[in-house]
Amino acid sequence: METPELQLKLKVSCAEALWKLSRGSVSNSRKITETKGLLCLAKIVERESGELQFNCLMTIMEITAVAESNADLRRAAFKTNLPAAKAVLDQLLRVIQEENDPQLQIPAITNVKVATEAAVALGKFACPENFNCSEHSKAIIECDGVPPLMKLLRSGDQPQRQGLVLLCYLALNAGNSKALEQARALNALEGTARSVLAHHPELKDLFYRAMNHLTLYQAGAPLNRQSLAS
């Protein structure tokens, strides 16, 4: 009879295998999504922790990355009205929200690392190349995803960068959102622009477009072009 420890080890190995198989593979990613794999992954992310949760999260990230370059997969698996897509969005947001929960912290896999990967995956949902980016962005905001995202911006370089990229996508797709205005998203972008762009100049155009878009919807908020000066 298998011990709980052996069962967990098997699950971790299977999740890691799915992660590797889905990386860069449209066919494998499609097989996972067509067999209700996304829904299963979302449930594991919800119920488990540690390495198993992380491997499942990385599998989701790889599938969303593949879907970014494959329109058929995006339309088939990531429509916001599909249970699997909604479950994945909910769990990615939950991971970011609970990033500082000490009960979820384990050696070698810090919560900020898990939250960063969640932000990367959410960014694939909200990026302009995604056919349903507007719907996904609105869903992220409606699920109270903005406050935990703003918290992620106060983390280290990599979490902050991924959080800012996601924030820019939300601004471009839902710039008139009250949640973004209440969270002072424009101020956050202006306040971090100089330091972030010094290390990631490739984000300058994305920052400028996002800030400009937010300015259009927020009265009395002139765009601070100086913050984008190189």
Residue frames as a rotation matrix with the C-alpha (Angstrom) as fourth column:
MET 1
0.576 0.817 0.000 0.00
0.817 -0.576 0.000 0.00
0.000 0.000 -1.000 0.00
GLU 2
-0.138 -0.637 0.759 1.34
0.596 -0.665 -0.450 3.39
0.791 0.390 0.471 -1.01
THR 3
-0.268 -0.040 -0.963 2.15
0.899 -0.369 -0.235 5.78
-0.346 -0.928 0.135 1.81
PRO 4
0.784 0.573 -0.239 0.87
0.484 -0.805 -0.342 9.39
-0.389 0.153 -0.909 1.73
GLU 5
0.205 -0.806 -0.555 4.45
-0.290 -0.592 0.752 10.55
-0.935 0.007 -0.355 1.20
LEU 6
-0.684 -0.449 0.575 4.85
0.334 0.509 0.794 8.30
-0.649 0.735 -0.198 -1.83
GLN 7
0.178 0.842 0.509 1.50
0.955 -0.023 -0.297 9.44
-0.238 0.539 -0.808 -3.25
LEU 8
0.767 0.057 -0.640 2.54
0.080 -0.997 0.007 13.06
-0.637 -0.057 -0.769 -2.88
LYS 9
-0.260 -0.953 -0.154 5.89
-0.208 -0.100 0.973 12.38
-0.943 0.285 -0.172 -4.53
LEU 10
-0.492 0.167 0.854 4.09
0.762 0.557 0.330 10.75
-0.421 0.814 -0.401 -7.47
LYS 11
0.615 0.787 0.042 1.74
0.737 -0.556 -0.384 13.73
-0.278 0.267 -0.923 -7.83
VAL 12
0.469 -0.538 -0.700 4.68
-0.213 -0.838 0.502 16.14
-0.857 -0.086 -0.508 -7.74
SER 13
-0.593 -0.739 0.318 6.47
0.077 0.342 0.937 14.13
-0.801 0.580 -0.146 -10.44
CYS 14
-0.145 0.635 0.758 3.36
0.956 0.289 -0.059 13.98
-0.256 0.716 -0.649 -12.63
ALA 15
0.800 0.452 -0.394 2.81
0.390 -0.892 -0.230 17.72
-0.456 0.030 -0.890 -12.30
GLU 16
0.049 -0.876 -0.481 6.45
-0.322 -0.469 0.822 18.36
-0.946 0.114 -0.305 -13.20
ALA 17
-0.619 -0.234 0.749 6.07
0.519 0.595 0.614 16.09
-0.589 0.769 -0.247 -16.24
LEU 18
0.395 0.838 0.376 3.01
0.895 -0.257 -0.365 18.06
-0.210 0.481 -0.851 -17.38
TRP 19
0.637 -0.260 -0.725 4.99
-0.066 -0.956 0.285 21.25
-0.768 -0.133 -0.627 -16.93
LYS 20
-0.437 -0.898 -0.053 7.79
-0.202 0.041 0.978 19.95
-0.876 0.438 -0.199 -19.17
LEU 21
-0.482 0.301 0.823 5.40
0.768 0.598 0.231 18.43
-0.422 0.743 -0.519 -21.74
SER 22
0.578 0.815 0.029 3.36
0.745 -0.513 -0.428 21.61
-0.334 0.269 -0.904 -22.12
ARG 23
0.142 -0.600 -0.787 6.38
0.040 -0.791 0.611 23.87
-0.989 -0.119 -0.088 -22.56
GLY 24
-0.485 -0.381 -0.787 6.31
-0.630 -0.471 0.617 25.21
-0.606 0.795 -0.011 -26.12
SER 25
-0.978 0.122 0.171 3.99
0.197 0.815 0.545 22.43
-0.072 0.567 -0.821 -27.31
VAL 26
-0.528 0.840 -0.123 0.63
-0.844 -0.504 0.183 23.35
0.092 0.200 0.975 -28.84
SER 27
-0.114 0.502 -0.857 -0.41
-0.340 0.791 0.509 19.71
0.934 0.349 0.080 -29.25
ASN 28
-0.573 -0.145 -0.806 0.37
0.602 0.593 -0.535 18.74
0.555 -0.792 -0.253 -25.65
SER 29
-0.963 0.252 -0.091 -1.21
-0.130 -0.739 -0.661 21.90
-0.234 -0.625 0.745 -24.28
ARG 30
-0.365 0.872 -0.327 -4.33
-0.833 -0.149 0.532 21.23
0.415 0.467 0.781 -26.34
LYS 31
-0.228 0.248 -0.941 -4.52
0.136 0.966 0.222 17.67
0.964 -0.077 -0.254 -25.02
ILE 32
-0.861 -0.128 -0.493 -4.35
0.498 -0.009 -0.867 18.95
0.106 -0.992 0.071 -21.46
THR 33
-0.812 0.570 -0.125 -7.09
-0.507 -0.795 -0.334 21.52
-0.290 -0.208 0.934 -22.01
GLU 34
-0.292 0.728 -0.620 -9.33
-0.726 0.254 0.640 19.13
0.623 0.637 0.454 -23.96
THR 35
-0.192 0.173 -0.966 -9.26
0.374 0.923 0.091 16.56
0.907 -0.344 -0.241 -21.13
LYS 36
0.792 0.577 0.200 -10.35
0.108 -0.455 0.884 19.05
0.601 -0.678 -0.422 -18.47
GLY 37
0.077 -0.883 -0.463 -6.75
0.880 0.278 -0.385 19.38
0.469 -0.378 0.798 -17.40
LEU 38
-0.525 -0.268 0.808 -7.01
0.034 -0.955 -0.295 23.11
0.851 -0.127 0.510 -16.70
LEU 39
0.434 0.780 0.450 -9.83
-0.521 -0.190 0.832 22.58
0.735 -0.596 0.323 -14.26
CYS 40
0.781 -0.219 -0.585 -7.85
0.496 0.787 0.368 19.84
0.380 -0.577 0.723 -12.48
LEU 41
-0.289 -0.951 0.107 -4.77
0.725 -0.290 -0.624 22.06
0.625 -0.103 0.774 -12.31
ALA 42
-0.260 0.272 0.927 -6.83
-0.353 -0.920 0.171 24.90
0.899 -0.283 0.335 -10.85
LYS 43
0.791 0.611 -0.017 -8.24
-0.245 0.341 0.908 22.59
0.560 -0.714 0.419 -8.16
ILE 44
0.437 -0.717 -0.544 -4.76
0.821 0.565 -0.084 21.37
0.368 -0.410 0.835 -7.22
VAL 45
-0.513 -0.599 0.614 -3.47
0.330 -0.799 -0.504 24.95
0.792 -0.056 0.608 -7.00
GLU 46
0.151 0.691 0.707 -6.43
-0.535 -0.545 0.646 25.68
0.831 -0.476 0.288 -4.70
ARG 47
0.908 0.417 -0.031 -6.08
-0.232 0.562 0.794 22.66
0.348 -0.714 0.608 -2.43
GLU 48
0.607 -0.742 -0.286 -2.35
0.777 0.629 0.016 21.92
0.168 -0.232 0.958 -2.35
SER 49
0.897 -0.425 -0.119 0.78
-0.368 -0.870 0.329 23.84
-0.243 -0.251 -0.937 -1.48
GLY 50
0.215 -0.930 0.300 4.52
-0.218 0.254 0.942 23.62
-0.952 -0.267 -0.148 -1.88
GLU 51
-0.723 -0.676 -0.141 6.18
-0.302 0.125 0.945 21.95
-0.621 0.726 -0.294 -4.82
LEU 52
-0.514 0.613 0.601 2.97
0.782 0.623 0.033 20.33
-0.354 0.486 -0.799 -6.10
GLN 53
0.540 0.722 -0.433 1.17
0.505 -0.690 -0.519 23.67
-0.673 0.062 -0.737 -6.20
PHE 54
0.067 -0.622 -0.780 4.17
-0.422 -0.726 0.543 25.32
-0.904 0.292 -0.311 -7.84
ASN 55
-0.836 -0.406 0.370 4.52
0.102 0.546 0.831 22.68
-0.539 0.733 -0.415 -10.57
CYS 56
-0.086 0.895 0.438 0.82
0.939 0.219 -0.264 22.95
-0.332 0.388 -0.860 -11.42
LEU 57
0.584 0.241 -0.775 1.11
0.146 -0.970 -0.192 26.73
-0.799 -0.001 -0.602 -11.52
MET 58
-0.384 -0.814 -0.436 4.08
-0.426 -0.263 0.866 26.46
-0.819 0.518 -0.246 -13.89
THR 59
-0.673 0.239 0.700 2.08
0.627 0.687 0.369 24.10
-0.393 0.687 -0.612 -16.10
ILE 60
0.463 0.880 -0.103 -0.70
0.737 -0.447 -0.507 26.69
-0.492 0.159 -0.856 -16.31
MET 61
0.324 -0.412 -0.852 1.86
-0.273 -0.903 0.332 29.36
-0.906 0.125 -0.405 -17.16
GLU 62
-0.749 -0.641 0.168 3.35
-0.065 0.324 0.944 27.23
-0.659 0.696 -0.284 -19.96
ILE 63
-0.306 0.720 0.622 -0.12
0.903 0.427 -0.050 26.54
-0.302 0.547 -0.781 -21.42
THR 64
0.669 0.559 -0.490 -1.04
0.414 -0.827 -0.379 30.22
-0.617 0.050 -0.785 -21.36
ALA 65
-0.111 -0.800 -0.589 2.30
-0.367 -0.518 0.773 31.05
-0.924 0.302 -0.236 -23.00
VAL 66
-0.820 -0.130 0.557 1.58
0.387 0.592 0.707 28.58
-0.422 0.796 -0.435 -25.81
ALA 67
0.109 0.969 0.222 -1.97
0.934 -0.024 -0.356 29.90
-0.340 0.246 -0.908 -26.17
GLU 68
0.214 -0.095 -0.972 -0.57
0.037 -0.994 0.106 33.40
-0.976 -0.058 -0.209 -26.60
SER 69
-0.570 -0.532 -0.626 0.77
-0.608 -0.240 0.757 32.38
-0.553 0.812 -0.187 -30.01
ASN 70
-0.953 0.301 0.043 -2.07
0.263 0.744 0.615 30.05
0.153 0.597 -0.787 -31.02
ALA 71
-0.684 0.715 0.144 -5.46
-0.705 -0.699 0.120 31.64
0.187 -0.019 0.982 -31.66
ASP 72
-0.014 0.716 -0.698 -7.35
-0.311 0.660 0.684 28.33
0.950 0.227 0.213 -31.82
LEU 73
-0.367 -0.196 -0.909 -6.11
0.699 0.587 -0.409 27.26
0.614 -0.785 -0.079 -28.40
ARG 74
-1.000 0.008 0.011 -6.91
-0.013 -0.796 -0.605 30.67
0.004 -0.605 0.796 -26.91
ARG 75
-0.430 0.902 -0.041 -10.46
-0.804 -0.362 0.471 30.61
0.410 0.235 0.881 -28.20
ALA 76
0.070 0.467 -0.882 -11.04
-0.094 0.883 0.460 27.00
0.993 0.051 0.105 -27.18
ALA 77
-0.077 -0.234 -0.969 -9.59
0.778 0.594 -0.206 27.05
0.624 -0.770 0.136 -23.68
PHE 78
-0.726 -0.416 -0.548 -9.51
0.682 -0.542 -0.491 30.59
-0.093 -0.730 0.677 -22.34
LYS 79
-0.295 0.724 0.623 -12.93
0.101 -0.625 0.774 32.12
0.950 0.291 0.111 -22.87
THR 80
-0.845 -0.133 0.518 -14.01
-0.439 -0.380 -0.814 33.77
0.305 -0.915 0.263 -19.62
ASN 81
0.110 0.963 0.245 -17.39
-0.986 0.075 0.146 32.03
0.122 -0.258 0.958 -19.69
LEU 82
0.257 -0.100 -0.961 -15.75
-0.162 0.976 -0.144 28.60
0.953 0.193 0.235 -19.54
PRO 83
0.981 0.185 0.060 -15.57
-0.092 0.172 0.981 27.01
0.171 -0.968 0.186 -16.04
ALA 84
0.500 -0.857 -0.128 -11.94
0.866 0.494 0.078 25.99
-0.004 -0.150 0.989 -16.49
ALA 85
-0.185 -0.571 0.800 -10.79
0.554 -0.733 -0.395 29.48
0.812 0.370 0.452 -17.54
LYS 86
0.456 0.433 0.777 -12.69
-0.371 -0.701 0.609 31.09
0.809 -0.566 -0.159 -14.66
ALA 87
0.972 -0.108 -0.209 -11.26
0.234 0.548 0.803 28.57
0.028 -0.830 0.557 -12.19
VAL 88
0.137 -0.984 0.117 -7.72
0.952 0.098 -0.290 29.27
0.274 0.152 0.950 -13.38
LEU 89
-0.118 -0.124 0.985 -8.22
0.120 -0.987 -0.110 33.05
0.986 0.106 0.131 -13.12
ASP 90
0.785 0.507 0.356 -9.68
-0.292 -0.204 0.934 32.69
0.547 -0.837 -0.012 -9.62
GLN 91
0.835 -0.481 -0.267 -6.76
0.538 0.617 0.573 30.60
-0.111 -0.623 0.775 -8.39
LEU 92
-0.085 -0.878 0.470 -4.09
0.823 -0.328 -0.463 32.81
0.561 0.348 0.751 -9.95
LEU 93
0.098 0.208 0.973 -5.66
-0.225 -0.948 0.226 35.79
0.970 -0.241 -0.046 -8.20
ARG 94
0.957 0.290 0.013 -5.89
-0.094 0.267 0.959 33.87
0.275 -0.919 0.283 -4.92
VAL 95
0.439 -0.871 -0.218 -2.21
0.883 0.464 -0.075 32.98
0.167 -0.159 0.973 -5.09
ILE 96
-0.330 -0.543 0.772 -1.30
0.402 -0.821 -0.406 36.65
0.854 0.177 0.489 -5.46
GLN 97
0.409 0.595 0.692 -3.68
-0.389 -0.572 0.722 37.64
0.826 -0.564 -0.003 -2.64
GLU 98
0.999 0.028 0.045 -2.18
-0.053 0.479 0.876 35.10
0.003 -0.877 0.480 -0.25
GLU 99
0.483 -0.875 -0.018 1.41
0.132 0.093 -0.987 35.81
0.865 0.475 0.161 -1.19
ASN 100
-0.329 -0.634 0.699 2.22
-0.585 -0.444 -0.678 37.03
0.741 -0.633 -0.225 2.35
ASP 101
0.737 0.629 0.249 0.38
-0.605 0.448 0.659 34.24
0.303 -0.636 0.710 4.20
PRO 102
-0.187 -0.913 0.363 3.07
-0.982 0.188 -0.034 32.59
-0.038 -0.363 -0.931 6.41
GLN 103
0.219 0.328 0.919 1.19
-0.397 0.890 -0.223 29.28
-0.891 -0.316 0.325 6.31
LEU 104
0.974 0.204 0.095 1.93
0.009 0.385 -0.923 29.00
-0.225 0.900 0.374 2.61
GLN 105
0.471 -0.866 -0.167 5.66
-0.863 -0.413 -0.290 29.65
0.182 0.281 -0.942 2.90
ILE 106
0.935 -0.246 0.256 7.95
0.165 0.940 0.299 26.68
-0.315 -0.237 0.919 2.39
PRO 107
0.079 -0.986 -0.148 11.71
-0.071 -0.153 0.986 26.30
-0.994 -0.067 -0.082 1.91
ALA 108
-0.706 -0.588 0.394 13.06
0.359 0.183 0.915 26.99
-0.610 0.788 0.082 -1.60
ILE 109
-0.473 0.601 0.644 9.67
0.710 -0.173 0.683 28.10
0.522 0.780 -0.345 -2.98
THR 110
-0.870 0.131 -0.476 8.81
0.259 -0.699 -0.666 31.50
-0.420 -0.703 0.574 -1.53
ASN 111
0.071 0.995 0.064 5.30
0.719 -0.007 -0.695 32.84
-0.691 0.095 -0.716 -1.87
VAL 112
0.236 -0.019 -0.971 6.54
-0.387 -0.919 -0.077 35.86
-0.891 0.394 -0.224 -3.75
LYS 113
-0.821 -0.550 -0.150 7.97
-0.385 0.339 0.858 33.50
-0.421 0.763 -0.490 -6.36
VAL 114
-0.588 0.697 0.410 4.63
0.736 0.672 -0.086 31.72
-0.335 0.251 -0.908 -6.68
ALA 115
0.342 0.738 -0.582 2.81
0.406 -0.674 -0.617 35.08
-0.848 -0.025 -0.530 -6.84
THR 116
-0.259 -0.524 -0.811 5.23
-0.554 -0.607 0.569 36.27
-0.791 0.597 -0.133 -9.52
GLU 117
-0.978 -0.086 0.192 4.52
0.086 0.669 0.738 33.23
-0.191 0.738 -0.647 -11.70
ALA 118
-0.145 0.989 0.038 0.80
0.841 0.144 -0.522 33.82
-0.522 -0.044 -0.852 -11.14
ALA 119
0.262 0.183 -0.948 1.24
-0.124 -0.967 -0.221 37.39
-0.957 0.175 -0.230 -12.37
VAL 120
-0.745 -0.577 -0.335 3.09
-0.443 0.052 0.895 36.10
-0.500 0.815 -0.294 -15.44
ALA 121
-0.786 0.493 0.374 0.25
0.596 0.765 0.245 33.69
-0.166 0.415 -0.894 -16.22
LEU 122
0.209 0.884 -0.418 -2.39
0.642 -0.446 -0.623 36.38
-0.738 -0.138 -0.661 -15.68
GLY 123
-0.171 -0.373 -0.912 -0.39
-0.398 -0.820 0.410 38.60
-0.901 0.433 -0.008 -18.00
LYS 124
-0.973 -0.159 0.169 -0.83
0.066 0.512 0.856 36.01
-0.223 0.844 -0.488 -20.74
PHE 125
-0.203 0.973 0.112 -4.59
0.927 0.227 -0.298 36.29
-0.315 0.043 -0.948 -20.27
ALA 126
0.526 0.504 -0.685 -4.53
0.453 -0.848 -0.276 40.10
-0.720 -0.166 -0.674 -20.41
CYS 127
-0.510 -0.814 -0.278 -1.86
0.176 -0.415 0.893 40.80
-0.842 0.407 0.355 -23.04
PRO 128
-0.036 0.529 -0.848 -3.00
-0.724 -0.599 -0.342 42.50
-0.689 0.601 0.405 -26.28
GLU 129
-0.707 -0.296 -0.642 -2.08
-0.684 0.517 0.515 39.40
0.179 0.803 -0.568 -28.30
ASN 130
-0.872 0.460 0.168 -4.77
0.329 0.804 -0.495 37.42
-0.363 -0.376 -0.852 -26.48
PHE 131
-0.684 0.643 0.343 -8.03
0.327 -0.150 0.933 37.46
0.652 0.751 -0.108 -28.45
ASN 132
0.380 0.893 -0.241 -10.06
0.579 -0.026 0.815 37.76
0.721 -0.449 -0.527 -25.23
CYS 133
-0.590 -0.778 -0.218 -7.74
0.640 -0.286 -0.713 40.18
0.493 -0.560 0.666 -23.42
SER 134
-0.589 0.413 0.695 -10.44
-0.454 -0.880 0.138 42.78
0.668 -0.234 0.706 -22.69
GLU 135
0.513 0.836 -0.193 -12.80
-0.347 0.407 0.845 40.21
0.785 -0.367 0.499 -21.18
HIS 136
0.266 -0.502 -0.823 -9.99
0.729 0.664 -0.169 38.64
0.631 -0.555 0.542 -19.16
SER 137
-0.752 -0.585 0.304 -8.81
0.290 -0.708 -0.644 42.03
0.592 -0.396 0.702 -17.88
LYS 138
-0.191 0.777 0.600 -12.31
-0.688 -0.542 0.483 42.95
0.700 -0.321 0.638 -16.75
ALA 139
0.655 0.416 -0.630 -12.64
0.054 0.807 0.589 39.55
0.753 -0.420 0.506 -15.06
ILE 140
-0.240 -0.835 -0.495 -9.35
0.744 0.169 -0.646 40.06
0.623 -0.523 0.581 -13.19
ILE 141
-0.815 -0.038 0.578 -10.54
-0.201 -0.918 -0.343 43.47
0.543 -0.395 0.741 -11.97
GLU 142
0.144 0.976 0.165 -14.02
-0.657 -0.030 0.753 42.20
0.740 -0.217 0.637 -11.05
CYS 143
0.592 -0.006 -0.806 -12.42
0.402 0.869 0.289 39.41
0.699 -0.495 0.517 -8.99
ASP 144
0.975 -0.199 0.097 -10.67
-0.201 -0.614 0.763 42.09
-0.093 -0.764 -0.639 -6.87
GLY 145
0.616 -0.777 0.133 -7.34
0.785 0.591 -0.186 41.40
0.066 0.219 0.973 -8.50
VAL 146
0.477 -0.440 0.761 -6.09
0.133 -0.820 -0.557 44.99
0.869 0.366 -0.332 -8.38
PRO 147
0.779 -0.180 0.600 -5.31
-0.609 -0.442 0.658 45.35
0.147 -0.879 -0.454 -4.61
PRO 148
0.713 -0.574 0.403 -3.09
0.176 0.702 0.690 42.24
-0.679 -0.421 0.601 -4.39
LEU 149
0.540 -0.516 0.665 -1.43
0.793 0.045 -0.608 43.28
0.284 0.855 0.433 -7.64
MET 150
0.646 -0.282 0.710 -0.55
-0.248 -0.956 -0.154 46.66
0.722 -0.077 -0.687 -6.14
LYS 151
0.815 -0.347 0.463 0.96
-0.425 0.185 0.886 44.81
-0.393 -0.920 0.003 -3.16
LEU 152
0.665 -0.562 0.491 3.13
0.659 0.751 -0.033 42.77
-0.350 0.346 0.871 -5.52
LEU 153
0.690 -0.376 0.618 4.59
0.287 -0.642 -0.711 46.00
0.665 0.668 -0.335 -6.90
ARG 154
0.678 -0.421 0.602 6.34
-0.709 -0.589 0.387 46.54
0.192 -0.690 -0.698 -3.58
SER 155
0.837 -0.394 0.381 8.31
0.190 0.861 0.472 43.30
-0.514 -0.323 0.795 -3.89
GLY 156
-0.088 -0.995 -0.048 11.71
0.174 -0.063 0.983 42.77
-0.981 0.079 0.178 -5.51
ASP 157
-0.583 -0.281 -0.762 12.76
-0.557 -0.544 0.627 43.50
-0.591 0.790 0.161 -9.08
GLN 158
-0.982 0.152 -0.116 11.28
0.010 0.644 0.765 40.46
0.191 0.750 -0.634 -10.86
PRO 159
-0.377 0.904 -0.201 7.93
0.890 0.294 -0.349 40.42
-0.257 -0.310 -0.915 -9.00
GLN 160
-0.103 0.305 -0.947 7.63
0.102 -0.944 -0.315 44.17
-0.990 -0.129 0.066 -9.45
ARG 161
-0.805 -0.259 -0.533 8.38
-0.471 -0.266 0.841 43.95
-0.360 0.929 0.092 -13.17
GLN 162
-0.865 0.502 -0.005 5.80
0.415 0.720 0.557 41.23
0.283 0.479 -0.831 -13.80
GLY 163
-0.200 0.808 -0.554 3.25
0.829 -0.161 -0.535 43.04
-0.522 -0.566 -0.638 -11.67
LEU 164
-0.296 0.017 -0.955 3.80
-0.193 -0.980 0.042 46.27
-0.936 0.196 0.293 -13.56
VAL 165
-0.974 -0.041 -0.221 3.45
-0.225 0.197 0.954 44.54
0.004 0.979 -0.201 -16.93
LEU 166
-0.552 0.827 -0.103 0.13
0.820 0.561 0.115 43.08
0.153 -0.021 -0.988 -15.83
LEU 167
-0.098 0.499 -0.861 -0.97
0.540 -0.700 -0.467 46.46
-0.836 -0.511 -0.201 -14.48
CYS 168
-0.691 -0.216 -0.690 -0.15
-0.400 -0.680 0.614 48.04
-0.602 0.701 0.384 -17.85
TYR 169
-0.923 0.383 -0.020 -2.26
0.221 0.573 0.790 45.44
0.314 0.725 -0.613 -19.65
LEU 170
-0.240 0.871 -0.428 -5.19
0.944 0.107 -0.311 46.10
-0.225 -0.479 -0.848 -17.32
ALA 171
-0.256 0.082 -0.963 -4.82
0.114 -0.987 -0.114 49.83
-0.960 -0.139 0.244 -17.92
LEU 172
-0.896 -0.144 -0.419 -4.84
-0.382 -0.230 0.895 49.37
-0.225 0.963 0.151 -21.69
ASN 173
-0.790 0.583 -0.191 -7.84
0.327 0.663 0.673 47.03
0.519 0.469 -0.714 -21.66
ALA 174
0.259 0.899 -0.354 -9.90
0.839 -0.028 0.543 48.62
0.478 -0.438 -0.761 -18.89
GLY 175
-0.685 -0.692 0.228 -8.52
0.532 -0.689 -0.492 52.10
0.498 -0.216 0.840 -18.33
ASN 176
-0.306 0.657 0.688 -11.90
-0.438 -0.739 0.511 53.43
0.845 -0.145 0.515 -17.19
SER 177
0.096 0.326 -0.941 -12.04
0.559 0.764 0.322 51.01
0.824 -0.557 -0.109 -14.26
LYS 178
0.671 0.215 0.709 -12.89
-0.416 -0.682 0.601 52.58
0.613 -0.699 -0.368 -10.90
ALA 179
0.934 -0.340 -0.111 -10.76
0.314 0.631 0.710 49.92
-0.171 -0.698 0.696 -9.21
LEU 180
0.116 -0.929 0.351 -7.66
0.937 -0.015 -0.350 51.14
0.331 0.369 0.868 -11.07
GLU 181
0.096 -0.021 0.995 -8.46
0.024 -0.999 -0.024 54.72
0.995 0.026 -0.095 -10.18
GLN 182
0.875 0.318 0.365 -9.06
-0.346 -0.117 0.931 53.91
0.338 -0.941 0.008 -6.51
ALA 183
0.755 -0.652 -0.075 -5.81
0.604 0.647 0.465 51.93
-0.255 -0.396 0.882 -6.35
ARG 184
0.678 -0.478 -0.558 -3.98
-0.438 -0.873 0.215 54.95
-0.590 0.099 -0.801 -7.84
ALA 185
0.591 -0.399 0.701 -2.62
0.618 0.783 -0.075 52.81
-0.519 0.477 0.709 -10.65
LEU 186
0.770 -0.299 0.563 -1.45
0.328 -0.573 -0.751 55.85
0.547 0.763 -0.343 -12.60
ASN 187
0.689 -0.523 0.501 0.55
-0.715 -0.605 0.352 57.10
0.119 -0.601 -0.791 -9.62
ALA 188
0.603 -0.449 0.660 2.05
-0.083 0.787 0.611 53.64
-0.793 -0.423 0.438 -9.19
LEU 189
0.647 -0.345 0.680 3.22
0.761 0.356 -0.543 53.56
-0.055 0.869 0.492 -12.80
GLU 190
0.726 -0.368 0.581 4.60
-0.070 -0.880 -0.470 57.10
0.684 0.301 -0.665 -12.62
GLY 191
0.721 -0.406 0.561 6.34
-0.677 -0.243 0.695 56.40
-0.146 -0.881 -0.450 -9.32
THR 192
0.435 -0.542 0.719 8.11
0.046 0.811 0.583 53.28
-0.899 -0.220 0.377 -10.55
ALA 193
0.992 0.070 0.106 8.75
0.104 0.020 -0.994 54.27
-0.071 0.997 0.013 -14.17
ARG 194
0.579 -0.815 -0.032 12.23
-0.769 -0.532 -0.355 55.72
0.272 0.230 -0.934 -13.76
SER 195
-0.105 -0.674 0.731 13.71
-0.838 0.456 0.300 52.92
-0.536 -0.581 -0.613 -11.66
VAL 196
0.371 0.317 0.873 12.08
0.075 0.927 -0.368 50.08
-0.926 0.202 0.319 -13.61
LEU 197
0.996 0.071 0.055 12.86
0.062 -0.090 -0.994 51.47
-0.066 0.993 -0.094 -17.06
ALA 198
0.372 -0.928 -0.007 16.49
-0.918 -0.369 0.142 51.96
-0.135 -0.047 -0.990 -16.07
HIS 199
-0.479 -0.527 0.702 16.77
-0.485 0.825 0.289 48.17
-0.732 -0.202 -0.651 -15.92
HIS 200
-0.328 0.464 0.823 14.06
0.670 0.728 -0.144 47.27
-0.666 0.505 -0.550 -18.45
PRO 201
-0.642 0.018 -0.766 14.08
-0.322 -0.913 0.249 49.92
-0.695 0.407 0.592 -21.21
GLU 202
-0.959 0.285 0.002 12.11
0.138 0.457 0.879 47.56
0.249 0.843 -0.477 -23.47
LEU 203
-0.307 0.888 -0.343 9.03
0.946 0.245 -0.214 48.36
-0.106 -0.390 -0.915 -21.37
LYS 204
-0.835 -0.099 -0.541 9.09
0.178 -0.979 -0.095 52.09
-0.520 -0.176 0.836 -22.12
ASP 205
-0.828 0.550 -0.114 6.48
-0.323 -0.301 0.897 51.98
0.459 0.779 0.427 -24.88
LEU 206
-0.258 0.742 -0.619 4.15
0.603 0.624 0.497 49.77
0.755 -0.245 -0.608 -22.84
PHE 207
-0.447 0.028 -0.894 4.48
0.829 -0.363 -0.426 52.10
-0.337 -0.931 0.140 -19.83
TYR 208
-0.947 0.028 -0.319 3.81
-0.109 -0.965 0.237 55.19
-0.302 0.259 0.917 -21.91
ARG 209
-0.642 0.747 -0.171 0.73
-0.152 0.094 0.984 53.75
0.751 0.658 0.053 -23.59
ALA 210
-0.184 0.567 -0.803 -0.69
0.839 0.516 0.172 52.51
0.512 -0.642 -0.571 -20.29
MET 211
-0.564 -0.091 -0.821 -0.10
0.648 -0.665 -0.371 55.81
-0.512 -0.741 0.434 -18.52
ASN 212
-0.962 0.215 -0.167 -1.53
-0.272 -0.761 0.589 57.75
0.000 0.613 0.790 -21.43
HIS 213
-0.468 0.822 -0.323 -4.60
0.203 0.457 0.866 55.50
0.860 0.340 -0.381 -21.49
LEU 214
-0.195 0.359 -0.913 -5.21
0.978 0.140 -0.154 55.95
0.073 -0.923 -0.378 -17.76
THR 215
-0.833 -0.186 -0.521 -4.81
0.278 -0.955 -0.103 59.70
-0.478 -0.231 0.847 -18.12
LEU 216
-0.841 0.537 0.069 -7.58
-0.110 -0.295 0.949 59.79
0.530 0.790 0.307 -20.72
TYR 217
-0.024 0.893 -0.449 -10.05
0.413 0.418 0.809 58.36
0.910 -0.166 -0.379 -18.21
GLN 218
0.111 0.006 -0.994 -8.91
0.993 -0.040 0.111 60.06
-0.039 -0.999 -0.010 -15.02
ALA 219
0.696 0.259 0.670 -9.82
0.375 -0.927 -0.031 63.72
0.613 0.272 -0.742 -14.81
GLY 220
0.846 -0.362 0.393 -7.13
-0.515 -0.747 0.421 66.02
0.141 -0.558 -0.818 -13.53
ALA 221
0.571 -0.677 0.465 -4.34
0.089 0.614 0.785 63.53
-0.816 -0.406 0.410 -14.10
PRO 222
0.757 -0.335 -0.561 -1.91
-0.653 -0.387 -0.651 65.00
0.001 0.859 -0.512 -16.68
LEU 223
0.884 -0.450 -0.126 0.67
0.413 0.879 -0.238 62.53
0.218 0.159 0.963 -17.95
ASN 224
0.684 -0.723 -0.101 4.03
-0.379 -0.469 0.798 63.03
-0.624 -0.507 -0.594 -16.29
ARG 225
0.935 -0.315 -0.160 6.23
-0.042 0.350 -0.936 62.64
0.351 0.882 0.314 -19.35
GLN 226
0.238 -0.906 0.350 9.31
-0.880 -0.354 -0.318 63.44
0.412 -0.232 -0.881 -17.28
SER 227
0.293 -0.090 0.952 8.93
-0.701 0.656 0.278 60.13
-0.650 -0.749 0.129 -15.44
LEU 228
0.840 0.045 0.541 9.50
0.275 0.825 -0.495 58.33
-0.468 0.564 0.680 -18.73
ALA 229
0.742 -0.621 -0.254 12.54
-0.652 -0.577 -0.492 60.31
0.158 0.531 -0.833 -19.69
SER 230
0.794 -0.510 -0.330 15.53
0.450 0.859 -0.245 58.13
0.408 0.046 0.912 -20.32
